[in-house]
Amino acid sequence: MKNLVIIPTYNEVENIEKIIRAVMALDGEYDILIIDDGSPDGTAAIVKGLQPEFPGLHLIERSGKLGLGTAYLTGFKWALGHDYDYVFEMDADFSHAPSDLPRLMKACTDGADMSIGSRYSNGVSVVNWPIGRIIISYFASVYVRKVLGFKVYDSTAGFICYSRKVLETIDLDGVQMKGYGFQIEMKYTAYKLGFRIAEVPVIFVNRREGTSKMSGSIFGEAFWGVIRLRFRKFGK
């Protein structure tokens, strides 16, 4: 099986080499695709410097901050074009533990079509987040469940394993939300298309180095986007 971990980056110079080495050290042969949105701090240069050491390390450079969702969509299309069987979403800042990647993989090889590294499927498993952000994130997932009737506890999670057939079936060009809501839209679309979704409990640790990329506009897109999702028609 060919496995690809997609990691979008913007100004992750403190973390990028460490996260690449941590993923590459895992058993299971994970390739990595870094999608860098023109980081002025030299993130992409570090990736290029590591490519001779790691043949499975790939890089796409974009001209500016084009949004988390568009980065992943670019990565998904690249993965499908390069015959990967399982494709992962993962942050660069160690909020997602590389050691959990095999657990997400196992959930899929055991029968799920998509597995989610879930902060809320077994209580609240978040470390070093401000209480305000925990409340916003937790109740965002509650809001999604209530509006969409969607029984996923962590619908905004960004630590995910997709089987190839999910990404082949979803109309990637039709994905509308580009920020925080992108994560919700991808999960709900897979659910409506009949794919099996598993939640794998993980501990989410707030970044220790670098700066968060969250903003208020991201939450606004998600709020209204969920309402629009409620009335969208889905079909294979």
C-alpha positions in Angstrom: 0.0 0.0 0.0 1.1 3.5 -0.8 0.4 6.1 2.0 0.7 9.8 1.7 0.7 12.4 4.6 -0.3 15.9 3.4 0.9 18.7 5.6 0.0 22.3 4.6 2.4 24.9 5.9 2.8 28.6 6.3 5.7 29.9 8.5 6.5 26.5 10.1 10.3 26.9 10.2 10.4 25.9 13.9 8.5 22.6 13.3 8.9 21.4 9.7 12.1 19.4 9.9 11.1 17.8 13.2 7.7 16.7 11.9 9.2 15.4 8.7 11.7 13.3 10.6 9.1 12.0 13.0 6.8 10.8 10.2 9.6 9.3 8.2 10.8 7.4 11.2 7.5 5.5 11.5 7.0 1.9 10.3 4.7 1.6 7.4 6.4 3.7 4.7 4.6 7.0 4.8 5.4 9.5 2.0 4.9 13.2 2.8 3.6 16.0 0.6 4.3 19.5 2.0 2.1 22.2 0.5 3.7 25.6 1.4 1.8 28.8 0.8 4.8 31.1 0.1 6.2 31.0 3.7 8.5 34.0 4.0 10.4 32.3 6.9 12.1 29.7 4.7 9.9 26.7 5.4 10.1 25.5 1.8 13.8 25.8 1.7 14.2 23.4 4.6 11.9 20.9 2.9 14.1 21.1 -0.3 17.2 20.6 1.8 15.7 17.4 3.2 14.5 15.9 -0.1 17.9 14.3 -1.0 17.7 12.4 2.3 14.1 11.4 2.0 13.0 10.3 -1.6 9.4 10.1 -0.4 9.3 13.8 0.6 7.5 16.0 -1.9 6.8 19.7 -2.1 4.3 21.9 -3.8 4.9 25.7 -3.5 2.1 28.1 -3.9 2.3 31.8 -4.3 0.5 33.0 -1.1 -2.0 32.1 1.6 -4.8 30.5 -0.4 -6.6 28.7 2.4 -6.4 25.4 4.2 -9.1 23.8 2.1 -7.5 24.6 -1.2 -4.2 23.3 0.0 -5.7 19.9 0.9 -7.7 19.8 -2.4 -4.5 20.4 -4.3 -2.9 17.6 -2.3 -5.8 15.1 -2.8 -5.6 15.6 -6.6 -1.9 15.1 -6.5 -2.3 11.9 -4.4 -4.8 10.5 -6.8 -2.6 11.2 -9.7 0.3 9.4 -8.0 -1.6 6.2 -7.1 -1.7 6.5 -3.3 -4.1 4.1 -1.5 -4.4 6.1 1.8 -4.1 9.8 2.2 -3.8 11.6 5.5 -4.4 15.2 6.7 -2.0 16.4 9.4 -0.8 19.6 10.9 2.8 20.6 11.0 2.9 21.8 14.6 2.8 18.5 16.5 -0.8 19.1 17.7 -1.4 15.8 15.9 1.0 13.1 17.1 2.8 11.3 14.3 2.7 8.1 16.4 -1.1 8.1 15.9 -0.9 7.7 12.1 -0.7 3.9 12.3 -3.9 3.9 14.4 -5.8 5.9 11.8 -4.5 3.5 9.2 -5.6 0.5 11.1 -9.1 1.8 11.5 -9.3 2.0 7.7 -7.7 -1.3 7.0 -10.2 -2.8 9.5 -13.1 -1.6 7.5 -13.6 2.1 7.7 -13.4 4.3 4.5 -12.4 7.3 6.5 -10.9 7.6 10.0 -10.8 10.7 12.2 -8.3 11.5 14.9 -11.0 12.6 17.4 -10.6 15.0 20.3 -14.2 14.5 21.5 -15.3 10.9 21.0 -14.0 10.0 24.4 -14.6 13.1 26.5 -12.5 16.1 25.8 -8.8 15.2 24.9 -7.1 18.6 24.4 -3.9 19.7 26.1 -2.8 23.4 26.6 -5.6 25.0 24.7 -7.2 28.1 26.2 -10.6 27.3 27.7 -12.3 29.7 25.4 -11.0 27.8 22.3 -12.0 24.4 23.7 -15.5 25.7 24.3 -15.7 27.1 20.7 -14.3 24.0 19.1 -16.4 21.5 21.2 -19.7 23.3 20.7 -18.9 23.8 17.0 -19.1 20.0 16.7 -22.3 19.9 18.8 -23.8 22.5 16.4 -22.9 20.4 13.4 -24.4 17.3 14.9 -27.7 19.1 15.7 -28.0 20.9 12.4 -26.9 18.0 10.1 -28.0 15.0 12.2 -24.4 13.9 11.7 -23.2 11.4 14.3 -19.5 12.4 14.3 -18.2 13.9 17.6 -15.3 15.8 16.1 -16.5 17.1 12.7 -14.0 19.9 12.7 -11.0 17.6 13.2 -8.0 18.0 10.9 -6.3 14.7 11.5 -7.8 12.2 9.0 -7.1 9.2 7.0 -9.0 8.8 3.7 -9.1 5.7 1.6 -8.6 6.3 -2.1 -12.2 5.5 -3.0 -13.5 8.3 -0.8 -11.4 10.9 -2.6 -12.2 9.4 -6.0 -16.0 9.6 -5.3 -16.2 13.1 -3.8 -16.4 15.9 -6.4 -13.3 17.7 -5.2 -14.0 20.6 -7.6 -17.4 21.0 -6.0 -16.1 21.5 -2.4 -17.2 25.0 -1.4 -15.8 25.8 2.0 -12.1 26.6 2.1 -11.3 27.4 5.8 -12.5 25.8 9.0 -15.7 24.5 7.4 -13.7 22.5 4.8 -13.2 19.8 7.4 -16.9 19.6 8.1 -17.9 19.5 4.5 -15.5 16.7 3.6 -16.7 14.5 6.4 -20.4 15.2 5.9 -20.1 14.6 2.1 -18.4 11.2 2.7 -21.2 10.4 5.2 -24.0 11.3 2.8 -22.3 9.3 0.0 -22.5 6.2 2.3 -18.9 5.8 3.3 -18.1 4.3 6.7 -16.5 6.7 9.2 -14.6 5.7 12.3 -13.4 8.0 15.1 -10.1 7.1 16.7 -9.6 8.9 20.1 -6.4 11.0 20.1 -4.9 13.6 22.4 -4.6 17.0 20.7 -1.7 19.1 22.0 -1.6 22.8 21.3 1.3 24.0 19.3 4.5 24.7 21.3 6.3 26.6 18.6 5.1 28.9 15.8 1.9 30.8 15.5 -1.7 29.6 15.2 -3.4 30.4 11.8 -7.0 30.5 13.2 -9.1 33.6 12.6 -12.7 34.8 13.2 -13.6 34.7 9.5 -12.9 30.9 9.5 -15.6 30.3 12.1 -18.1 32.5 10.3 -17.7 30.5 7.1 -18.3 27.3 9.0 -21.4 28.6 10.8 -23.3 29.6 7.6 -21.7 26.8 5.5 -23.2 24.1 7.8 -26.7 25.5 7.2 -26.1 25.4 3.4 -24.9 21.8 3.7 -28.2 20.9 5.4 -30.0 21.6 2.1 -27.5 20.4 -0.4 -28.2 17.3 -2.5 -25.6 14.6 -2.6 -25.3 11.7 -5.1 -22.7 9.2 -6.3 
